[in-house]
Amino acid sequence: MAESTLQVTLCWSLAPRHVQEMSLHVPEGSTVGAVLDQGMAQWLQSHGSADMTALSSLRFQQPGIWGHKVAWGHPVQAGDRIELYRPLKVDPKVARRQRFKRQGKGRTGLFANRKSGSAAGY
């Protein structure tokens, strides 16, 4: 009897604004880790071993399905989009504080139209 397969999509990005996407047919009951192994094997067959060091770092990235983090052992379903997330280089809270500091507190948002004599933000 033929084993049934599922179609899934594997997405990763080795650099900002450069996304790689690959459609795969995997056996039913496959895990996220198995899909990554199969996808990397197919990628190396078609593109050669030029990116081998970069591709080996994908195993250390956080996997997710449709924007939700999952474990490597999570089973996949038909139509899943498996994404590999790079670690953040800057904490978003820190980046927002730095942008706000550069903009100045008197020109934007709640602080733009202040009543004379009132505290900032009122």
VMD Tcl script that draws the C-alpha trace (Angstrom):
set ca {
  {0.00 0.00 0.00}
  {1.35 3.44 -0.91}
  {2.21 5.74 1.97}
  {0.20 8.96 1.98}
  {2.07 12.24 1.84}
  {1.36 15.78 2.98}
  {2.31 18.96 1.17}
  {4.02 21.53 3.40}
  {6.07 24.68 2.80}
  {9.44 25.30 4.43}
  {10.59 28.94 4.74}
  {13.81 30.38 6.10}
  {15.90 33.51 5.84}
  {19.67 33.58 6.16}
  {19.82 37.37 5.77}
  {17.34 40.23 6.13}
  {14.90 40.56 3.20}
  {16.13 37.33 1.54}
  {13.53 34.62 2.11}
  {13.88 31.10 0.73}
  {10.71 29.05 0.30}
  {10.41 25.40 -0.68}
  {7.35 23.20 -1.18}
  {7.80 19.63 0.03}
  {5.85 16.36 0.02}
  {6.55 14.59 3.31}
  {5.22 11.32 4.76}
  {2.19 11.58 7.01}
  {3.22 11.83 10.69}
  {6.46 13.74 9.97}
  {7.80 16.19 12.54}
  {9.15 19.70 12.01}
  {12.71 18.37 12.42}
  {12.17 15.67 9.79}
  {10.76 18.25 7.35}
  {13.84 20.44 7.87}
  {16.16 17.49 7.23}
  {14.32 16.55 4.04}
  {14.18 20.17 2.85}
  {17.89 20.76 3.41}
  {18.76 17.52 1.59}
  {16.71 18.62 -1.43}
  {18.18 22.13 -1.29}
  {21.75 20.77 -1.31}
  {20.98 18.47 -4.25}
  {19.73 21.35 -6.35}
  {22.15 24.11 -5.25}
  {25.34 22.28 -4.31}
  {27.22 22.54 -1.03}
  {28.12 26.23 -1.34}
  {25.74 27.23 1.46}
  {26.47 24.28 3.74}
  {27.75 26.33 6.71}
  {24.85 28.76 6.51}
  {22.32 25.95 6.18}
  {23.76 24.08 9.16}
  {22.93 27.11 11.33}
  {19.22 26.64 10.56}
  {19.07 23.84 13.13}
  {19.76 26.44 15.85}
  {16.87 28.70 14.84}
  {13.44 28.64 16.45}
  {10.84 26.77 14.34}
  {7.24 27.87 13.96}
  {4.13 27.05 11.99}
  {2.17 29.97 10.55}
  {3.75 32.44 12.99}
  {3.38 30.33 16.16}
  {6.48 28.85 17.80}
  {6.56 25.05 17.99}
  {9.01 22.36 19.13}
  {11.17 20.36 16.71}
  {9.14 17.24 17.50}
  {5.79 18.84 16.65}
  {3.88 16.84 13.99}
  {3.03 18.65 10.76}
  {-0.30 18.68 8.93}
  {-1.20 19.19 5.29}
  {-0.81 22.82 4.21}
  {1.44 23.87 7.10}
  {3.98 26.64 6.51}
  {7.05 25.81 8.59}
  {9.11 28.91 9.33}
  {12.55 29.18 10.90}
  {13.05 32.35 12.93}
  {16.42 34.06 13.31}
  {17.20 35.42 16.78}
  {16.57 39.14 17.28}
  {19.69 41.31 17.29}
  {18.02 44.19 19.14}
  {15.31 44.01 21.78}
  {12.19 45.70 20.30}
  {11.55 47.60 23.54}
  {15.07 49.05 23.52}
  {14.78 50.00 19.83}
  {11.47 51.80 20.47}
  {12.99 53.74 23.40}
  {15.94 54.79 21.23}
  {13.63 55.96 18.40}
  {11.53 57.94 20.87}
  {14.64 59.53 22.37}
  {15.87 60.58 18.90}
  {12.48 62.05 17.93}
  {12.22 64.12 21.07}
  {9.30 64.12 23.45}
  {7.77 67.44 22.45}
  {6.98 66.83 18.79}
  {4.93 63.64 18.46}
  {1.94 61.74 19.80}
  {0.41 62.74 23.10}
  {3.14 65.30 23.68}
  {2.57 67.34 20.52}
  {-0.27 69.61 21.71}
  {0.32 70.38 25.35}
  {-1.64 72.90 27.37}
  {0.58 75.61 28.76}
  {1.64 74.94 32.32}
  {0.63 71.27 32.30}
  {2.82 68.22 32.74}
  {4.07 66.29 29.72}
  {1.41 63.99 28.26}
  {-1.62 65.98 29.50}
}
mol new
graphics top color blue
foreach p $ca { graphics top sphere $p radius 0.5 }
foreach p [lrange $ca 0 end-1] q [lrange $ca 1 end] { graphics top cylinder $p $q radius 0.2 }
display resetview
